C-alpha cells in the first residue's frame, strides 16, 4: 500500500480475541519507537465487528482456541492475504502465528483452516509448553515466555525465525517463521518490549530503511536479561 502523507499506520487486530497475554503492548512499543525517530504514527485497534482497514503493519497476539478460530475466519473474509500482497506486513505471536499458517489444530485435535500466508501447519503437542523462551535470531538473542500447546511444522523452503536456546518454541528446535512480509514467534512478554532491537527490525522492514539506534531503559534492561541467561 502507499503510505498516506508519511504516516505509519499500525493496526492491532481483534484484541478481544487475540489479547490473552498482553501482546497488544507490541503495538505501543512500535508506535513509541517510531515516534522517537520523528515518524508520524496512527495506531488503530480493530475489533471483531469492524472491517479490516488498510495499514502498513498488522499485529496479531495470543488467544484461546475458540477465539482463535473466529479470528482466522475473520481474517480470511477480511482478505488479510490481499493486504499483504499489496505491500503490508504482519507481526504475529502464538495463536496469531498459528492463524497465519495453512491449518492449526484446536481442542480434540480438530483441524481448522488458517489464512494461508505461510506454508506452516500446527498440530497439538503431547504437552503444553510453558516457561521462559530464548531464541537465537542471527547474532542476537530473542527473550520472552511461552504458553501454548501447539507444535508448528514448516514446509520446505519456509525459514524459521531462529534457533531455540531455552524453552520449546515451534518444535523444540526452532521458533516462529519469517518471510519478506511476515514475522512470527511464540514469545510473549510483550516480546517487542523485552527485545527493543527486534522491534526496530520490524520497524525498519515497514519503513524500508535502516534505523539509528535508540538509547533507552528498555535497551539497558534487555542487555541485563541476556547477561543473566549466561553464554
C-alpha positions as MATLAB code, in Angstrom:
seq = 'XXXXXXXXXXXXXXXXXXXXXXXXXXXXXXXXXXXXXXXXXXXXXXXXXXXXXXXXXXXXXXXXXXXXXXXXXXXXXXXXXXXXXXXXXXXXXXXXXXXXXXXXXXXXXXXXXXXXXXXXXXXXXXXXXXXXXXXXXXXXXXXXXXXXXXXXXXXXXXXXXXXXXXXXXXXXXXXXXXXXXXXXXXXXXXXXXXXXXXXXXXXXXXXXXXXXXXXXXXXXXXXXXXXXXXX';
ca = [
       0.000    0.000    0.000;
       1.024    3.642   -0.466;
       1.699    5.344    2.864;
      -0.623    8.316    3.326;
       1.167   11.648    3.912;
       4.146    9.944    5.547;
       2.051    8.443    8.363;
       2.892    4.918    9.530;
      -0.365    3.064   10.180;
      -0.217    0.192   12.682;
      -3.328   -1.956   13.152;
      -3.824   -4.127   16.244;
      -6.252   -6.842   15.177;
      -9.012   -8.289   17.361;
      -7.552   -7.769   20.856;
     -10.800   -9.133   22.333;
      -9.971  -12.446   20.604;
      -6.171  -12.433   20.478;
      -5.264  -10.436   23.563;
      -4.971  -13.051   26.308;
      -1.286  -12.460   27.092;
      -0.957   -8.692   26.716;
       0.555   -8.875   23.239;
      -1.226   -5.638   22.354;
       1.694   -3.953   24.092;
       3.758   -4.689   20.983;
       1.754   -2.044   19.114;
       2.569    0.576   21.759;
       6.273   -0.275   21.610;
       6.420    0.050   17.827;
       4.491    3.311   17.843;
       6.701    4.866   20.523;
       9.974    3.822   18.886;
       8.770    5.196   15.559;
       7.717    8.499   17.143;
      11.051    8.865   18.910;
      12.601    8.841   15.459;
      10.351   11.633   14.279;
       7.773    9.476   12.498;
       4.071   10.204   12.494;
       2.134    7.141   13.633;
      -1.527    6.228   13.543;
      -2.347    3.346   15.871;
      -5.648    1.634   15.071;
      -7.406   -1.017   17.164;
      -9.646   -3.229   15.020;
     -12.499   -5.017   16.799;
     -14.248   -8.114   15.506;
     -17.239   -6.166   14.152;
     -15.068   -3.832   12.057;
     -13.723   -4.248    8.550;
     -10.018   -4.803    8.073;
      -8.551   -1.368    7.317;
      -5.554   -0.548    5.184;
      -2.362   -0.477    7.259;
       1.396   -0.700    6.916;
       1.635   -3.288    9.707;
      -0.917   -5.665   11.220;
      -0.378   -7.153   14.685;
      -1.818  -10.437   15.991;
      -1.474  -11.770   19.532;
      -2.187  -14.911   21.523;
      -5.599  -16.296   22.447;
      -7.658  -19.359   23.281;
      -8.937  -21.970   20.816;
     -12.460  -20.643   20.247;
     -11.457  -17.003   19.708;
      -8.541  -18.181   17.564;
     -10.907  -19.981   15.186;
     -13.099  -16.900   14.904;
     -10.075  -14.681   14.259;
      -8.908  -16.985   11.453;
     -12.340  -16.854    9.824;
     -12.496  -13.064   10.084;
      -9.017  -12.648    8.616;
      -9.811  -14.874    5.656;
     -13.033  -12.975    4.953;
     -11.262   -9.658    5.518;
      -8.623  -10.504    2.919;
      -5.522  -10.160    5.076;
      -3.637  -12.108    2.404;
      -4.599   -9.497   -0.198;
      -3.417   -6.685    2.092;
      -0.045   -8.393    2.465;
       0.204   -8.987   -1.281;
      -0.391   -5.248   -1.669;
       2.645   -4.461    0.497;
       1.550   -4.611    4.141;
       3.480   -6.534    6.783;
       2.367   -8.710    9.697;
       3.821   -9.347   13.149;
       2.207  -12.304   14.931;
       2.591  -14.038   18.284;
       1.491  -17.523   19.395;
      -2.128  -18.092   18.289;
      -1.588  -15.322   15.751;
       1.351  -17.286   14.364;
      -0.786  -20.411   14.021;
      -3.589  -18.499   12.299;
      -1.227  -17.302    9.554;
      -0.393  -20.874    8.537;
      -2.228  -23.351    6.347;
      -4.074  -25.007    9.238;
      -3.978  -25.406   13.009;
      -5.375  -27.920   15.492;
      -7.730  -26.929   18.291;
      -9.382  -28.866   21.116;
      -9.944  -32.533   20.297;
      -7.322  -32.319   17.532;
      -9.894  -30.818   15.156;
      -8.200  -29.054   12.256;
      -9.120  -25.511   11.290;
      -8.103  -23.595    8.176;
      -5.651  -20.760    8.631;
      -5.156  -17.681    6.491;
      -2.522  -19.469    4.398;
       0.044  -16.664    4.333;
       2.785  -19.152    5.232;
       3.110  -22.872    4.486;
       3.025  -23.957    8.131;
       0.845  -26.486    9.951;
       0.238  -26.575   13.705;
      -0.646  -29.829   15.491;
      -1.456  -30.446   19.154;
       1.653  -31.217   21.181;
       1.941  -34.059   23.676;
       2.312  -31.489   26.465;
       1.894  -27.772   26.903;
       4.979  -25.571   26.523;
       5.125  -23.098   29.401;
       8.079  -21.065   30.655;
      10.996  -18.931   29.537;
      11.801  -18.863   25.835;
      15.111  -17.730   24.353;
      15.762  -17.862   20.616;
      18.939  -17.169   18.656;
      17.968  -14.865   15.784;
      21.023  -14.164   13.671;
      23.600  -12.867   16.120;
      21.075  -11.682   18.704;
      19.039  -13.332   21.440;
      15.253  -13.004   21.497;
      13.863  -13.456   25.021;
      10.315  -13.885   26.308;
       7.977  -16.532   27.672;
       5.777  -19.132   26.001;
       2.438  -20.698   26.916;
       0.969  -22.853   24.161;
       0.006  -26.413   23.275;
       0.972  -26.401   19.610;
       3.774  -27.887   17.539;
       4.286  -25.938   14.322;
       5.863  -27.614   11.296;
       7.230  -25.530    8.434;
       7.090  -26.675    4.827;
      10.389  -26.945    2.912;
      11.635  -23.509    1.990;
       9.931  -21.701    4.876;
      12.529  -20.061    7.121;
      12.258  -20.286   10.914;
      12.727  -17.064   12.856;
      15.517  -18.584   14.923;
      17.005  -21.478   16.866;
      15.693  -22.263   20.344;
      18.247  -21.815   23.138;
      15.821  -22.223   26.039;
      12.240  -23.491   26.007;
      10.449  -25.221   23.111;
       9.266  -22.639   20.592;
       7.624  -24.116   17.500;
       9.002  -27.647   17.688;
      11.734  -27.848   20.326;
      14.451  -26.767   17.877;
      13.187  -23.665   16.134;
      10.791  -20.832   16.828;
       8.471  -18.946   14.542;
       8.980  -18.060   10.924;
       9.996  -15.087    8.829;
       9.234  -14.127    5.246;
       9.663  -10.922    3.288;
       6.485   -9.533    4.858;
       5.760  -11.665    7.935;
       7.431  -12.010   11.352;
       6.059  -14.615   13.773;
       7.149  -16.032   17.133;
       5.749  -17.935   20.105;
       7.348  -15.431   22.511;
       5.139  -13.264   24.737;
       6.383  -10.517   27.022;
       5.233   -8.396   25.200;
       8.152   -9.629   23.138;
       8.913   -6.291   21.459;
       9.051   -4.567   24.849;
      11.581   -7.138   26.050;
      13.582   -7.038   22.799;
      13.816   -3.462   21.510;
      16.308   -4.484   18.829;
      13.670   -6.775   17.332;
      11.065   -4.013   17.438;
      13.495   -1.928   15.403;
      13.963   -4.751   12.882;
      10.210   -4.882   12.342;
      10.038   -1.089   12.053;
      12.943   -0.999    9.611;
      11.159   -3.520    7.402;
       7.977   -1.430    7.464;
       9.807    1.833    6.740;
      12.176    0.321    4.197;
      15.278    1.851    5.760;
      17.875    1.294    8.457;
      17.212    2.971   11.798;
      19.570    4.800   14.093;
      19.927    3.046   17.482;
      17.996    4.376   20.469;
      19.378    4.610   23.994;
      16.503    3.666   26.291;
      15.726    1.905   29.547;
      14.324   -0.994   27.512;
      17.642   -1.436   25.720;
      19.543   -1.499   29.018;
      17.111   -4.000   30.548;
      17.472   -6.242   27.505;
      21.249   -6.340   27.975;
      20.782   -7.258   31.647;
      18.372  -10.109   30.795;
      20.811  -11.570   28.298;
      23.624  -11.360   30.835;
      21.520  -13.287   33.368;
      20.840  -16.022   30.817;
      24.562  -16.595   30.505;
      26.531  -17.848   27.494;
];
